[in-house]
Amino acid sequence: MDDSEAKNAGPIEPTSDLSEIAVRCAATNLLDVAAQLAGPAEDLKALAARPIEPIPTLAEPEDQPEGGFPGII
């Protein structure tokens, strides 16, 4: 970069200002992430409040035909 490019680049920010800008950007990003997680967190809370209902996986032995699973001949 030559002198003319450096003049066109604008003033140089002091390090403390850049650090402050970085902190604000990080805080904004964290707030965005928190807002995005709020929806799924509410969904999980609602799911946790519901009772777990067992799902039958196999028929009772008297309902099964001999030698196998129901529906398989």
SEKEMAR-285382 format. One record per residue (C-alpha): residue number from 0; x, y, z. Coordinates in steps of 0.02 Angstrom, whole numbers, padded with zeros to 5 digits. Layout:
# residues N
ATOM    i       x       y       z
ATOM  NUM       X       Y       Z
...
END
This chain:
# residues 73
ATOM    i       x       y       z
ATOM    0   00000   00000   00000
ATOM    1   00073   00167  -00049
ATOM    2   00039   00336   00033
ATOM    3  -00109   00379  -00079
ATOM    4  -00196   00215  -00034
ATOM    5  -00163   00244   00150
ATOM    6  -00243   00417   00142
ATOM    7  -00397   00346   00054
ATOM    8  -00415   00207   00182
ATOM    9  -00476   00330   00314
ATOM   10  -00417   00367   00488
ATOM   11  -00336   00232   00592
ATOM   12  -00443   00180   00740
ATOM   13  -00356   00170   00909
ATOM   14  -00341  -00006   00974
ATOM   15  -00460   00026   01119
ATOM   16  -00597   00079   00997
ATOM   17  -00571  -00078   00893
ATOM   18  -00580  -00184   01049
ATOM   19  -00741  -00099   01100
ATOM   20  -00814  -00130   00926
ATOM   21  -00763  -00312   00935
ATOM   22  -00845  -00330   01106
ATOM   23  -01007  -00252   01041
ATOM   24  -01007  -00366   00889
ATOM   25  -00977  -00520   00996
ATOM   26  -01118  -00468   01115
ATOM   27  -01236  -00441   00969
ATOM   28  -01190  -00611   00896
ATOM   29  -01221  -00695   01065
ATOM   30  -01391  -00611   01079
ATOM   31  -01434  -00672   00904
ATOM   32  -01385  -00851   00949
ATOM   33  -01485  -00841   01111
ATOM   34  -01637  -00781   01015
ATOM   35  -01619  -00924   00890
ATOM   36  -01606  -01052   01032
ATOM   37  -01758  -00985   01124
ATOM   38  -01882  -01068   01005
ATOM   39  -01807  -01244   01014
ATOM   40  -01787  -01224   01203
ATOM   41  -01974  -01190   01220
ATOM   42  -02010  -01342   01110
ATOM   43  -01901  -01451   01221
ATOM   44  -01985  -01384   01377
ATOM   45  -02156  -01429   01306
ATOM   46  -02096  -01603   01257
ATOM   47  -02022  -01632   01430
ATOM   48  -02190  -01590   01510
ATOM   49  -02280  -01725   01410
ATOM   50  -02286  -01901   01482
ATOM   51  -02192  -02036   01390
ATOM   52  -02311  -02161   01314
ATOM   53  -02242  -02332   01271
ATOM   54  -02251  -02385   01090
ATOM   55  -02293  -02568   01066
ATOM   56  -02156  -02650   00966
ATOM   57  -02213  -02832   00959
ATOM   58  -02383  -02913   00971
ATOM   59  -02423  -03024   01118
ATOM   60  -02368  -03206   01093
ATOM   61  -02547  -03270   01075
ATOM   62  -02575  -03148   00932
ATOM   63  -02426  -03211   00831
ATOM   64  -02441  -03352   00707
ATOM   65  -02327  -03498   00739
ATOM   66  -02146  -03475   00697
ATOM   67  -02134  -03293   00662
ATOM   68  -02184  -03115   00664
ATOM   69  -02360  -03052   00631
ATOM   70  -02395  -03018   00449
ATOM   71  -02256  -03130   00384
ATOM   72  -02313  -03292   00304
END
